[in-house]
Amino acid sequence: METTPVTKLKDLFHTIAELPVGKEKNIGLRALYRKEMSDHIRSKRFLLILTLVVLTSFASLYGALDSIGDVVATDSNFIFLKLFTTSGSSIPSFVSFIALLGPFVGLSLGFDAINSERASGTLNRLMSQPIYRDSVINGKFLAGAVIIFTMIFAMGGMISAIGLLAIGIPPSFEEVGRIIAFLFFTSVYVCFWLGLSILFSVLCRHAATSALSVIACWLFFTIFLSLLAGIIAAALYPLEGYQALFNMVDNYTCELYINRLSPYYLYGEAVTTILNPGVRSVGVVTTSQIEGAIAGYLPFGQSLLLVWPHLTALCAMTLLTFVLSYLKFMRQEIRSN
């Protein structure tokens, strides 16, 4: 017998009714969380996205293993990290794949989180039960975030295990720490897109509209914002004529700050710093600042200090999108829709 949304809701209400009285809010949140986890895991859409991520990850690992010999001949330090950053002859690196496909993972988990419930009529039935309204959106975001963290860390562990078998060189403790930090940054980055997709799911009545809205935001942050940053920087600090020499630093700084409004740019800058210990700065470095500096690699702690503002910004963006969707959802009149 096929399971319908109404049947799932009846099972959910039956579960809530059997639990002890006095803990209704936690009970409702736990029940909704389990329901959303089950829906995600059994969803054909999620399985399709998971298959795509797995295939692209294996393709990036194959390209890295094919080219790692030439890279190691140039620099034999931190070989294990190069599994994540090395590109093949025609295949991008694992980091590049995740930066592009990560938003689609968040999109697939959240673009119809609320409006599909409203369109099918199950949201009315859900709100008519003794369940706190905020448990609905909290459970949906929490389930999506757990799925994302589990998937990203599982993929990172699988890439690491296969890479270890292939190259036969175990990672150092510093490399393990950098990989864990990279996977955490990636999970937060994908959670931002989950929060944004849930926000559009609350704002838009149709799932197709919310999906197109998130894709439009992804295109803007990934492609058009960098073009807009260059135009604005060139207009404010032109690099033509006699002012070019004086405006070079200001032009670069202006363009950099505008680009950092994009989560895609923040994520790329952060993981490049984490996975490449040779990166010693994420801002403008003058000649006077590098005079007398000793060439070498940054310790893991120093690299974390460089990207700590990036993590704070990504967490703040994720929290902002969820808070906006939370406030909008709490103020909506559900029963009249």
Summary of the structure (lengths in Angstrom):
residues: 337
radius of gyration: 23.2
end to end distance: 29.5
largest distance: 78.3
contacts: 1051
relative contact order: 0.11
helix: 77%
strand: 0%
